Amino acid sequence: MAQLEACVRSVQLDGLTWGGSKLVPVGYGIRKLQIQCVVEDDKVGTDMLEEEITKFEEHVQSVDIAAFNKI
């Protein structure tokens, strides 16, 4: 899971700032990585960010957006 987090955090885009992360239990001993980020709407789209993360096919099965807050 540490390697997964390192892969995700390696995505560097103008307007993207990574925040804290934690492992959340899903069930049957399976955990998922939950990571926070701040995205500037005009510079980075969530679709673009999702595409960049899913490029790590070896480690990433899917991407979910847990919450949106607009400032």
All heavy atoms as a GROMACS GRO file, in nm:
protein
  550
    1MET      N    1   0.083  -0.120   0.000
    1MET     CA    2   0.000   0.000   0.000
    1MET      C    3   0.087   0.126   0.000
    1MET      O    4   0.046   0.228  -0.053
    1MET     CB    5  -0.093   0.000   0.120
    1MET     CG    6  -0.200  -0.110   0.115
    1MET     SD    7  -0.300  -0.105  -0.032
    1MET     CE    8  -0.433  -0.003   0.019
    2ALA      N    9   0.204   0.116   0.058
    2ALA     CA   10   0.295   0.232   0.056
    2ALA      C   11   0.339   0.262  -0.087
    2ALA      O   12   0.351   0.379  -0.126
    2ALA     CB   13   0.415   0.206   0.144
    3GLN      N   14   0.359   0.157  -0.166
    3GLN     CA   15   0.398   0.176  -0.306
    3GLN      C   16   0.283   0.238  -0.385
    3GLN      O   17   0.305   0.323  -0.470
    3GLN     CB   18   0.440   0.044  -0.367
    3GLN     CG   19   0.502   0.058  -0.503
    3GLN     CD   20   0.551  -0.074  -0.557
    3GLN    OE1   21   0.523  -0.180  -0.502
    3GLN    NE2   22   0.624  -0.068  -0.666
    4LEU      N   23   0.161   0.197  -0.354
    4LEU     CA   24   0.043   0.255  -0.419
    4LEU      C   25   0.035   0.404  -0.390
    4LEU      O   26   0.015   0.486  -0.479
    4LEU     CB   27  -0.084   0.186  -0.372
    4LEU     CG   28  -0.216   0.252  -0.410
    4LEU    CD1   29  -0.232   0.257  -0.560
    4LEU    CD2   30  -0.332   0.180  -0.345
    5GLU      N   31   0.053   0.440  -0.263
    5GLU     CA   32   0.047   0.582  -0.226
    5GLU      C   33   0.157   0.662  -0.295
    5GLU      O   34   0.134   0.772  -0.343
    5GLU     CB   35   0.057   0.599  -0.075
    5GLU     CG   36   0.042   0.742  -0.032
    5GLU     CD   37   0.040   0.762   0.118
    5GLU    OE1   38   0.035   0.662   0.194
    5GLU    OE2   39   0.041   0.879   0.161
    6ALA      N   40   0.276   0.604  -0.304
    6ALA     CA   41   0.387   0.672  -0.371
    6ALA      C   42   0.355   0.694  -0.519
    6ALA      O   43   0.385   0.801  -0.574
    6ALA     CB   44   0.515   0.592  -0.356
    7CYS      N   45   0.292   0.596  -0.583
    7CYS     CA   46   0.254   0.610  -0.724
    7CYS      C   47   0.152   0.722  -0.741
    7CYS      O   48   0.166   0.806  -0.831
    7CYS     CB   49   0.193   0.479  -0.775
    7CYS     SG   50   0.312   0.347  -0.800
    8VAL      N   51   0.051   0.724  -0.656
    8VAL     CA   52  -0.053   0.826  -0.667
    8VAL      C   53   0.006   0.965  -0.643
    8VAL      O   54  -0.021   1.059  -0.717
    8VAL     CB   55  -0.169   0.798  -0.569
    8VAL    CG1   56  -0.266   0.914  -0.565
    8VAL    CG2   57  -0.241   0.670  -0.608
    9ARG      N   58   0.089   0.978  -0.540
    9ARG     CA   59   0.148   1.108  -0.509
    9ARG      C   60   0.249   1.153  -0.615
    9ARG      O   61   0.286   1.269  -0.621
    9ARG     CB   62   0.212   1.106  -0.372
    9ARG     CG   63   0.111   1.105  -0.260
    9ARG     CD   64   0.180   1.115  -0.124
    9ARG     NE   65   0.087   1.102  -0.015
    9ARG     CZ   66   0.022   1.205   0.040
    9ARG    NH1   67   0.039   1.326  -0.006
    9ARG    NH2   68  -0.062   1.185   0.140
   10SER      N   69   0.296   1.060  -0.699
   10SER     CA   70   0.391   1.098  -0.803
   10SER      C   71   0.324   1.178  -0.914
   10SER      O   72   0.392   1.240  -0.995
   10SER     CB   73   0.458   0.974  -0.862
   10SER     OG   74   0.368   0.900  -0.942
   11VAL      N   75   0.192   1.178  -0.918
   11VAL     CA   76   0.119   1.259  -1.016
   11VAL      C   77   0.130   1.405  -0.973
   11VAL      O   78   0.081   1.444  -0.868
   11VAL     CB   79  -0.030   1.217  -1.024
   11VAL    CG1   80  -0.107   1.309  -1.117
   11VAL    CG2   81  -0.043   1.072  -1.067
   12GLN      N   82   0.200   1.484  -1.052
   12GLN     CA   83   0.222   1.624  -1.021
   12GLN      C   84   0.164   1.708  -1.135
   12GLN      O   85   0.208   1.695  -1.249
   12GLN     CB   86   0.371   1.654  -1.005
   12GLN     CG   87   0.438   1.580  -0.891
   12GLN     CD   88   0.386   1.625  -0.756
   12GLN    OE1   89   0.366   1.743  -0.733
   12GLN    NE2   90   0.364   1.529  -0.668
   13LEU      N   91   0.065   1.789  -1.104
   13LEU     CA   92   0.003   1.876  -1.203
   13LEU      C   93  -0.008   2.016  -1.144
   13LEU      O   94  -0.021   2.032  -1.023
   13LEU     CB   95  -0.138   1.825  -1.238
   13LEU     CG   96  -0.148   1.684  -1.296
   13LEU    CD1   97  -0.292   1.638  -1.298
   13LEU    CD2   98  -0.090   1.682  -1.436
   14ASP      N   99  -0.003   2.116  -1.231
   14ASP     CA  100  -0.021   2.253  -1.187
   14ASP      C  101  -0.166   2.269  -1.141
   14ASP      O  102  -0.259   2.239  -1.216
   14ASP     CB  103   0.008   2.349  -1.302
   14ASP     CG  104   0.002   2.494  -1.259
   14ASP    OD1  105   0.042   2.524  -1.144
   14ASP    OD2  106  -0.045   2.577  -1.339
   15GLY      N  107  -0.185   2.308  -1.016
   15GLY     CA  108  -0.319   2.324  -0.961
   15GLY      C  109  -0.362   2.206  -0.876
   15GLY      O  110  -0.478   2.196  -0.837
   16LEU      N  111  -0.270   2.114  -0.848
   16LEU     CA  112  -0.299   1.994  -0.767
   16LEU      C  113  -0.209   1.993  -0.645
   16LEU      O  114  -0.087   2.006  -0.657
   16LEU     CB  115  -0.276   1.868  -0.849
   16LEU     CG  116  -0.281   1.735  -0.775
   16LEU    CD1  117  -0.422   1.708  -0.724
   16LEU    CD2  118  -0.236   1.622  -0.866
   17THR      N  119  -0.268   1.980  -0.526
   17THR     CA  120  -0.193   1.971  -0.402
   17THR      C  121  -0.242   1.850  -0.324
   17THR      O  122  -0.362   1.837  -0.299
   17THR     CB  123  -0.214   2.098  -0.315
   17THR    OG1  124  -0.180   2.212  -0.393
   17THR    CG2  125  -0.129   2.093  -0.190
   18TRP      N  126  -0.151   1.759  -0.290
   18TRP     CA  127  -0.188   1.639  -0.216
   18TRP      C  128  -0.195   1.669  -0.068
   18TRP      O  129  -0.118   1.748  -0.015
   18TRP     CB  130  -0.086   1.528  -0.241
   18TRP     CG  131  -0.090   1.477  -0.381
   18TRP    CD1  132   0.004   1.497  -0.478
   18TRP    CD2  133  -0.194   1.401  -0.442
   18TRP    NE1  134  -0.035   1.438  -0.594
   18TRP    CE2  135  -0.156   1.378  -0.575
   18TRP    CE3  136  -0.315   1.349  -0.398
   18TRP    CZ2  137  -0.236   1.305  -0.664
   18TRP    CZ3  138  -0.393   1.278  -0.487
   18TRP    CH2  139  -0.355   1.256  -0.617
   19GLY      N  140  -0.288   1.603   0.001
   19GLY     CA  141  -0.307   1.619   0.145
   19GLY      C  142  -0.280   1.487   0.217
   19GLY      O  143  -0.203   1.404   0.171
   20GLY      N  144  -0.349   1.468   0.328
   20GLY     CA  145  -0.331   1.350   0.410
   20GLY      C  146  -0.393   1.226   0.347
   20GLY      O  147  -0.471   1.233   0.252
   21SER      N  148  -0.355   1.110   0.403
   21SER     CA  149  -0.409   0.984   0.352
   21SER      C  150  -0.428   0.887   0.467
   21SER      O  151  -0.370   0.903   0.575
   21SER     CB  152  -0.314   0.924   0.249
   21SER     OG  153  -0.193   0.887   0.310
   22LYS      N  154  -0.511   0.786   0.442
   22LYS     CA  155  -0.530   0.679   0.540
   22LYS      C  156  -0.580   0.554   0.469
   22LYS      O  157  -0.630   0.561   0.357
   22LYS     CB  158  -0.628   0.721   0.650
   22LYS     CG  159  -0.770   0.747   0.602
   22LYS     CD  160  -0.858   0.790   0.718
   22LYS     CE  161  -0.999   0.821   0.669
   22LYS     NZ  162  -1.087   0.858   0.778
   23LEU      N  163  -0.561   0.440   0.533
   23LEU     CA  164  -0.611   0.314   0.481
   23LEU      C  165  -0.745   0.284   0.548
   23LEU      O  166  -0.754   0.284   0.671
   23LEU     CB  167  -0.512   0.202   0.507
   23LEU     CG  168  -0.378   0.216   0.435
   23LEU    CD1  169  -0.284   0.104   0.478
   23LEU    CD2  170  -0.396   0.214   0.285
   24VAL      N  171  -0.846   0.260   0.468
   24VAL     CA  172  -0.982   0.237   0.518
   24VAL      C  173  -1.019   0.091   0.495
   24VAL      O  174  -1.008   0.041   0.382
   24VAL     CB  175  -1.082   0.329   0.444
   24VAL    CG1  176  -1.223   0.306   0.494
   24VAL    CG2  177  -1.042   0.474   0.459
   25PRO      N  178  -1.060   0.019   0.601
   25PRO     CA  179  -1.100  -0.120   0.582
   25PRO      C  180  -1.228  -0.132   0.501
   25PRO      O  181  -1.323  -0.057   0.523
   25PRO     CB  182  -1.120  -0.173   0.724
   25PRO     CG  183  -1.137  -0.053   0.809
   25PRO     CD  184  -1.071   0.062   0.740
   26VAL      N  185  -1.229  -0.224   0.404
   26VAL     CA  186  -1.345  -0.246   0.320
   26VAL      C  187  -1.419  -0.371   0.367
   26VAL      O  188  -1.540  -0.373   0.375
   26VAL     CB  189  -1.304  -0.260   0.172
   26VAL    CG1  190  -1.424  -0.293   0.084
   26VAL    CG2  191  -1.236  -0.135   0.124
   27GLY      N  192  -1.345  -0.475   0.398
   27GLY     CA  193  -1.402  -0.601   0.446
   27GLY      C  194  -1.311  -0.716   0.409
   27GLY      O  195  -1.235  -0.708   0.312
   28TYR      N  196  -1.320  -0.823   0.484
   28TYR     CA  197  -1.240  -0.945   0.458
   28TYR      C  198  -1.091  -0.916   0.452
   28TYR      O  199  -1.018  -0.976   0.372
   28TYR     CB  200  -1.286  -1.014   0.329
   28TYR     CG  201  -1.432  -1.051   0.329
   28TYR    CD1  202  -1.523  -0.975   0.258
   28TYR    CD2  203  -1.478  -1.160   0.402
   28TYR    CE1  204  -1.658  -1.008   0.258
   28TYR    CE2  205  -1.612  -1.194   0.405
   28TYR     CZ  206  -1.701  -1.118   0.332
   28TYR     OH  207  -1.834  -1.152   0.334
   29GLY      N  208  -1.044  -0.823   0.533
   29GLY     CA  209  -0.903  -0.789   0.536
   29GLY      C  210  -0.855  -0.700   0.423
   29GLY      O  211  -0.737  -0.671   0.411
   30ILE      N  212  -0.946  -0.655   0.339
   30ILE     CA  213  -0.911  -0.568   0.227
   30ILE      C  214  -0.920  -0.423   0.272
   30ILE      O  215  -1.014  -0.385   0.340
   30ILE     CB  216  -1.005  -0.593   0.107
   30ILE    CG1  217  -0.992  -0.737   0.060
   30ILE    CG2  218  -0.975  -0.496  -0.007
   30ILE    CD1  219  -1.096  -0.778  -0.042
   31ARG      N  220  -0.821  -0.345   0.232
   31ARG     CA  221  -0.821  -0.203   0.266
   31ARG      C  222  -0.807  -0.122   0.139
   31ARG      O  223  -0.754  -0.168   0.040
   31ARG     CB  224  -0.704  -0.171   0.359
   31ARG     CG  225  -0.712  -0.244   0.491
   31ARG     CD  226  -0.592  -0.221   0.575
   31ARG     NE  227  -0.476  -0.279   0.506
   31ARG     CZ  228  -0.349  -0.255   0.538
   31ARG    NH1  229  -0.321  -0.174   0.636
   31ARG    NH2  230  -0.251  -0.311   0.472
   32LYS      N  231  -0.858   0.001   0.144
   32LYS     CA  232  -0.841   0.092   0.030
   32LYS      C  233  -0.771   0.217   0.077
   32LYS      O  234  -0.780   0.255   0.194
   32LYS     CB  235  -0.975   0.125  -0.035
   32LYS     CG  236  -1.068   0.210   0.050
   32LYS     CD  237  -1.195   0.241  -0.026
   32LYS     CE  238  -1.289   0.323   0.060
   32LYS     NZ  239  -1.412   0.356  -0.012
   33LEU      N  240  -0.700   0.280  -0.015
   33LEU     CA  241  -0.630   0.403   0.015
   33LEU      C  242  -0.725   0.519  -0.005
   33LEU      O  243  -0.787   0.533  -0.111
   33LEU     CB  244  -0.509   0.419  -0.078
   33LEU     CG  245  -0.432   0.550  -0.067
   33LEU    CD1  246  -0.366   0.562   0.070
   33LEU    CD2  247  -0.328   0.559  -0.178
   34GLN      N  248  -0.738   0.601   0.096
   34GLN     CA  249  -0.819   0.723   0.086
   34GLN      C  250  -0.722   0.840   0.102
   34GLN      O  251  -0.651   0.849   0.202
   34GLN     CB  252  -0.924   0.725   0.196
   34GLN     CG  253  -1.026   0.835   0.182
   34GLN     CD  254  -1.134   0.824   0.287
   34GLN    OE1  255  -1.106   0.839   0.405
   34GLN    NE2  256  -1.255   0.794   0.244
   35ILE      N  257  -0.717   0.925   0.001
   35ILE     CA  258  -0.619   1.034   0.000
   35ILE      C  259  -0.689   1.165  -0.036
   35ILE      O  260  -0.778   1.166  -0.121
   35ILE     CB  261  -0.503   1.001  -0.097
   35ILE    CG1  262  -0.389   1.098  -0.085
   35ILE    CG2  263  -0.552   0.991  -0.239
   35ILE    CD1  264  -0.262   1.051  -0.154
   36GLN      N  265  -0.651   1.270   0.031
   36GLN     CA  266  -0.712   1.401   0.006
   36GLN      C  267  -0.625   1.481  -0.090
   36GLN      O  268  -0.503   1.468  -0.091
   36GLN     CB  269  -0.723   1.479   0.137
   36GLN     CG  270  -0.812   1.414   0.238
   36GLN     CD  271  -0.809   1.490   0.369
   36GLN    OE1  272  -0.737   1.588   0.387
   36GLN    NE2  273  -0.890   1.445   0.464
   37CYS      N  274  -0.693   1.562  -0.169
   37CYS     CA  275  -0.620   1.654  -0.255
   37CYS      C  276  -0.704   1.777  -0.279
   37CYS      O  277  -0.826   1.775  -0.266
   37CYS     CB  278  -0.580   1.588  -0.388
   37CYS     SG  279  -0.717   1.550  -0.496
   38VAL      N  280  -0.636   1.884  -0.313
   38VAL     CA  281  -0.702   2.009  -0.350
   38VAL      C  282  -0.675   2.030  -0.498
   38VAL      O  283  -0.560   2.022  -0.542
   38VAL     CB  284  -0.647   2.128  -0.268
   38VAL    CG1  285  -0.710   2.258  -0.314
   38VAL    CG2  286  -0.671   2.105  -0.120
   39VAL      N  287  -0.782   2.053  -0.574
   39VAL     CA  288  -0.772   2.069  -0.718
   39VAL      C  289  -0.827   2.206  -0.756
   39VAL      O  290  -0.938   2.240  -0.720
   39VAL     CB  291  -0.853   1.958  -0.790
   39VAL    CG1  292  -0.852   1.979  -0.939
   39VAL    CG2  293  -0.800   1.822  -0.754
   40GLU      N  294  -0.749   2.284  -0.829
   40GLU     CA  295  -0.797   2.411  -0.883
   40GLU      C  296  -0.876   2.382  -1.009
   40GLU      O  297  -0.822   2.328  -1.105
   40GLU     CB  298  -0.679   2.504  -0.913
   40GLU     CG  299  -0.611   2.556  -0.789
   40GLU     CD  300  -0.500   2.654  -0.823
   40GLU    OE1  301  -0.520   2.737  -0.915
   40GLU    OE2  302  -0.394   2.645  -0.761
   41ASP      N  303  -1.004   2.415  -1.006
   41ASP     CA  304  -1.098   2.382  -1.113
   41ASP      C  305  -1.050   2.425  -1.251
   41ASP      O  306  -1.065   2.352  -1.349
   41ASP     CB  307  -1.233   2.446  -1.085
   41ASP     CG  308  -1.345   2.345  -1.076
   41ASP    OD1  309  -1.318   2.225  -1.092
   41ASP    OD2  310  -1.459   2.387  -1.054
   42ASP      N  311  -0.995   2.545  -1.262
   42ASP     CA  312  -0.956   2.599  -1.392
   42ASP      C  313  -0.834   2.530  -1.451
   42ASP      O  314  -0.813   2.531  -1.571
   42ASP     CB  315  -0.929   2.749  -1.381
   42ASP     CG  316  -1.054   2.828  -1.345
   42ASP    OD1  317  -1.165   2.778  -1.371
   42ASP    OD2  318  -1.040   2.939  -1.289
   43LYS      N  319  -0.752   2.467  -1.366
   43LYS     CA  320  -0.626   2.409  -1.412
   43LYS      C  321  -0.631   2.257  -1.427
   43LYS      O  322  -0.569   2.202  -1.517
   43LYS     CB  323  -0.513   2.446  -1.315
   43LYS     CG  324  -0.485   2.594  -1.310
   43LYS     CD  325  -0.373   2.623  -1.214
   43LYS     CE  326  -0.343   2.772  -1.208
   43LYS     NZ  327  -0.237   2.802  -1.113
   44VAL      N  328  -0.700   2.188  -1.335
   44VAL     CA  329  -0.702   2.042  -1.334
   44VAL      C  330  -0.846   1.994  -1.324
   44VAL      O  331  -0.918   2.033  -1.233
   44VAL     CB  332  -0.622   1.986  -1.214
   44VAL    CG1  333  -0.627   1.834  -1.213
   44VAL    CG2  334  -0.479   2.034  -1.216
   45GLY      N  335  -0.887   1.910  -1.416
   45GLY     CA  336  -1.019   1.850  -1.408
   45GLY      C  337  -1.011   1.717  -1.333
   45GLY      O  338  -0.908   1.649  -1.335
   46THR      N  339  -1.118   1.680  -1.268
   46THR     CA  340  -1.118   1.554  -1.195
   46THR      C  341  -1.106   1.435  -1.289
   46THR      O  342  -1.046   1.333  -1.254
   46THR     CB  343  -1.244   1.540  -1.108
   46THR    OG1  344  -1.360   1.556  -1.189
   46THR    CG2  345  -1.246   1.641  -0.996
   47ASP      N  346  -1.159   1.448  -1.410
   47ASP     CA  347  -1.146   1.340  -1.509
   47ASP      C  348  -0.999   1.320  -1.546
   47ASP      O  349  -0.952   1.207  -1.558
   47ASP     CB  350  -1.227   1.371  -1.634
   47ASP     CG  351  -1.377   1.370  -1.609
   47ASP    OD1  352  -1.420   1.303  -1.512
   47ASP    OD2  353  -1.450   1.436  -1.684
   48MET      N  354  -0.927   1.430  -1.564
   48MET     CA  355  -0.785   1.421  -1.598
   48MET      C  356  -0.707   1.356  -1.484
   48MET      O  357  -0.621   1.270  -1.507
   48MET     CB  358  -0.728   1.561  -1.627
   48MET     CG  359  -0.583   1.557  -1.667
   48MET     SD  360  -0.495   1.715  -1.692
   48MET     CE  361  -0.610   1.842  -1.661
   49LEU      N  362  -0.739   1.394  -1.361
   49LEU     CA  363  -0.670   1.337  -1.246
   49LEU      C  364  -0.699   1.188  -1.234
   49LEU      O  365  -0.609   1.108  -1.210
   49LEU     CB  366  -0.713   1.410  -1.118
   49LEU     CG  367  -0.649   1.362  -0.988
   49LEU    CD1  368  -0.498   1.372  -0.994
   49LEU    CD2  369  -0.704   1.443  -0.871
   50GLU      N  370  -0.823   1.149  -1.255
   50GLU     CA  371  -0.861   1.007  -1.250
   50GLU      C  372  -0.787   0.927  -1.357
   50GLU      O  373  -0.738   0.817  -1.330
   50GLU     CB  374  -1.012   0.994  -1.270
   50GLU     CG  375  -1.062   0.854  -1.249
   50GLU     CD  376  -1.214   0.846  -1.256
   50GLU    OE1  377  -1.282   0.946  -1.224
   50GLU    OE2  378  -1.263   0.738  -1.292
   51GLU      N  379  -0.774   0.981  -1.476
   51GLU     CA  380  -0.699   0.913  -1.583
   51GLU      C  381  -0.553   0.894  -1.545
   51GLU      O  382  -0.496   0.788  -1.570
   51GLU     CB  383  -0.708   0.994  -1.712
   51GLU     CG  384  -0.840   0.985  -1.782
   51GLU     CD  385  -0.845   1.073  -1.907
   51GLU    OE1  386  -0.737   1.108  -1.961
   51GLU    OE2  387  -0.957   1.107  -1.949
   52GLU      N  388  -0.493   0.997  -1.486
   52GLU     CA  389  -0.352   0.987  -1.447
   52GLU      C  390  -0.332   0.880  -1.340
   52GLU      O  391  -0.233   0.807  -1.343
   52GLU     CB  392  -0.301   1.123  -1.396
   52GLU     CG  393  -0.288   1.228  -1.502
   52GLU     CD  394  -0.181   1.195  -1.605
   52GLU    OE1  395  -0.072   1.147  -1.567
   52GLU    OE2  396  -0.207   1.217  -1.725
   53ILE      N  397  -0.424   0.870  -1.245
   53ILE     CA  398  -0.411   0.772  -1.137
   53ILE      C  399  -0.434   0.630  -1.189
   53ILE      O  400  -0.363   0.537  -1.150
   53ILE     CB  401  -0.507   0.806  -1.022
   53ILE    CG1  402  -0.464   0.937  -0.954
   53ILE    CG2  403  -0.512   0.693  -0.919
   53ILE    CD1  404  -0.562   0.990  -0.853
   54THR      N  405  -0.531   0.611  -1.276
   54THR     CA  406  -0.561   0.476  -1.326
   54THR      C  407  -0.455   0.425  -1.423
   54THR      O  408  -0.459   0.308  -1.460
   54THR     CB  409  -0.700   0.470  -1.393
   54THR    OG1  410  -0.709   0.570  -1.493
   54THR    CG2  411  -0.810   0.488  -1.291
   55LYS      N  412  -0.358   0.507  -1.462
   55LYS     CA  413  -0.248   0.460  -1.544
   55LYS      C  414  -0.160   0.358  -1.470
   55LYS      O  415  -0.090   0.280  -1.532
   55LYS     CB  416  -0.161   0.577  -1.592
   55LYS     CG  417  -0.225   0.658  -1.702
   55LYS     CD  418  -0.134   0.769  -1.748
   55LYS     CE  419  -0.200   0.853  -1.855
   55LYS     NZ  420  -0.115   0.967  -1.893
   56PHE      N  421  -0.167   0.360  -1.338
   56PHE     CA  422  -0.091   0.264  -1.257
   56PHE      C  423  -0.173   0.136  -1.244
   56PHE      O  424  -0.216   0.098  -1.135
   56PHE     CB  425  -0.059   0.323  -1.119
   56PHE     CG  426   0.018   0.451  -1.125
   56PHE    CD1  427  -0.044   0.571  -1.095
   56PHE    CD2  428   0.152   0.452  -1.161
   56PHE    CE1  429   0.027   0.691  -1.100
   56PHE    CE2  430   0.222   0.571  -1.166
   56PHE     CZ  431   0.160   0.690  -1.136
   57GLU      N  432  -0.195   0.067  -1.356
   57GLU     CA  433  -0.284  -0.049  -1.362
   57GLU      C  434  -0.243  -0.162  -1.268
   57GLU      O  435  -0.326  -0.239  -1.223
   57GLU     CB  436  -0.291  -0.102  -1.505
   57GLU     CG  437  -0.356  -0.006  -1.601
   57GLU     CD  438  -0.349  -0.053  -1.744
   57GLU    OE1  439  -0.279  -0.154  -1.771
   57GLU    OE2  440  -0.413   0.009  -1.829
   58GLU      N  441  -0.113  -0.172  -1.241
   58GLU     CA  442  -0.064  -0.276  -1.152
   58GLU      C  443  -0.116  -0.261  -1.010
   58GLU      O  444  -0.134  -0.359  -0.940
   58GLU     CB  445   0.090  -0.270  -1.148
   58GLU     CG  446   0.157  -0.396  -1.194
   58GLU     CD  447   0.307  -0.378  -1.191
   58GLU    OE1  448   0.365  -0.371  -1.082
   58GLU    OE2  449   0.366  -0.370  -1.301
   59HIS      N  450  -0.140  -0.138  -0.968
   59HIS     CA  451  -0.177  -0.110  -0.830
   59HIS      C  452  -0.320  -0.057  -0.814
   59HIS      O  453  -0.378  -0.071  -0.707
   59HIS     CB  454  -0.081  -0.006  -0.770
   59HIS     CG  455   0.062  -0.046  -0.776
   59HIS    ND1  456   0.114  -0.149  -0.700
   59HIS    CD2  457   0.165   0.000  -0.851
   59HIS    CE1  458   0.242  -0.162  -0.727
   59HIS    NE2  459   0.276  -0.073  -0.818
   60VAL      N  460  -0.375   0.007  -0.916
   60VAL     CA  461  -0.503   0.075  -0.904
   60VAL      C  462  -0.612  -0.002  -0.978
   60VAL      O  463  -0.599  -0.030  -1.097
   60VAL     CB  464  -0.495   0.219  -0.960
   60VAL    CG1  465  -0.630   0.288  -0.953
   60VAL    CG2  466  -0.391   0.299  -0.885
   61GLN      N  467  -0.718  -0.035  -0.904
   61GLN     CA  468  -0.831  -0.102  -0.967
   61GLN      C  469  -0.936   0.000  -1.010
   61GLN      O  470  -0.992  -0.009  -1.118
   61GLN     CB  471  -0.894  -0.201  -0.869
   61GLN     CG  472  -1.010  -0.277  -0.927
   61GLN     CD  473  -1.068  -0.376  -0.828
   61GLN    OE1  474  -1.026  -0.383  -0.714
   61GLN    NE2  475  -1.166  -0.449  -0.872
   62SER      N  476  -0.965   0.098  -0.923
   62SER     CA  477  -1.064   0.200  -0.954
   62SER      C  478  -1.038   0.324  -0.871
   62SER      O  479  -0.963   0.320  -0.774
   62SER     CB  480  -1.206   0.148  -0.928
   62SER     OG  481  -1.222   0.119  -0.791
   63VAL      N  482  -1.103   0.432  -0.910
   63VAL     CA  483  -1.092   0.560  -0.839
   63VAL      C  484  -1.232   0.608  -0.807
   63VAL      O  485  -1.319   0.610  -0.894
   63VAL     CB  486  -1.018   0.665  -0.926
   63VAL    CG1  487  -1.017   0.800  -0.858
   63VAL    CG2  488  -0.877   0.620  -0.958
   64ASP      N  489  -1.255   0.645  -0.682
   64ASP     CA  490  -1.382   0.701  -0.639
   64ASP      C  491  -1.358   0.838  -0.578
   64ASP      O  492  -1.259   0.858  -0.509
   64ASP     CB  493  -1.450   0.613  -0.533
   64ASP     CG  494  -1.489   0.478  -0.584
   64ASP    OD1  495  -1.528   0.469  -0.703
   64ASP    OD2  496  -1.483   0.381  -0.508
   65ILE      N  497  -1.450   0.929  -0.602
   65ILE     CA  498  -1.444   1.059  -0.537
   65ILE      C  499  -1.541   1.054  -0.419
   65ILE      O  500  -1.661   1.038  -0.436
   65ILE     CB  501  -1.482   1.172  -0.635
   65ILE    CG1  502  -1.382   1.175  -0.749
   65ILE    CG2  503  -1.489   1.306  -0.563
   65ILE    CD1  504  -1.413   1.273  -0.859
   66ALA      N  505  -1.485   1.064  -0.298
   66ALA     CA  506  -1.565   1.050  -0.176
   66ALA      C  507  -1.640   1.178  -0.144
   66ALA      O  508  -1.752   1.173  -0.093
   66ALA     CB  509  -1.476   1.010  -0.059
   67ALA      N  510  -1.580   1.294  -0.171
   67ALA     CA  511  -1.645   1.420  -0.136
   67ALA      C  512  -1.592   1.532  -0.226
   67ALA      O  513  -1.476   1.530  -0.266
   67ALA     CB  514  -1.620   1.455   0.010
   68PHE      N  515  -1.679   1.626  -0.254
   68PHE     CA  516  -1.644   1.746  -0.328
   68PHE      C  517  -1.678   1.865  -0.240
   68PHE      O  518  -1.788   1.875  -0.187
   68PHE     CB  519  -1.730   1.758  -0.455
   68PHE     CG  520  -1.663   1.720  -0.581
   68PHE    CD1  521  -1.711   1.615  -0.657
   68PHE    CD2  522  -1.554   1.791  -0.629
   68PHE    CE1  523  -1.653   1.579  -0.774
   68PHE    CE2  524  -1.494   1.756  -0.747
   68PHE     CZ  525  -1.544   1.650  -0.821
   69ASN      N  526  -1.586   1.957  -0.226
   69ASN     CA  527  -1.612   2.084  -0.160
   69ASN      C  528  -1.564   2.193  -0.254
   69ASN      O  529  -1.450   2.194  -0.295
   69ASN     CB  530  -1.538   2.095  -0.027
   69ASN     CG  531  -1.591   1.998   0.076
   69ASN    OD1  532  -1.711   1.977   0.083
   69ASN    ND2  533  -1.502   1.938   0.153
   70LYS      N  534  -1.651   2.284  -0.285
   70LYS     CA  535  -1.616   2.392  -0.376
   70LYS      C  536  -1.603   2.522  -0.296
   70LYS      O  537  -1.691   2.555  -0.218
   70LYS     CB  538  -1.720   2.407  -0.484
   70LYS     CG  539  -1.669   2.478  -0.603
   70LYS     CD  540  -1.753   2.443  -0.724
   70LYS     CE  541  -1.683   2.497  -0.844
   70LYS     NZ  542  -1.730   2.446  -0.966
   71ILE      N  543  -1.493   2.593  -0.318
   71ILE     CA  544  -1.468   2.717  -0.245
   71ILE      C  545  -1.490   2.833  -0.339
   71ILE      O  546  -1.453   2.832  -0.451
   71ILE     CB  547  -1.325   2.720  -0.190
   71ILE    CG1  548  -1.307   2.602  -0.094
   71ILE    CG2  549  -1.296   2.850  -0.122
   71ILE    CD1  550  -1.167   2.586  -0.044
   0.00000   0.00000   0.00000
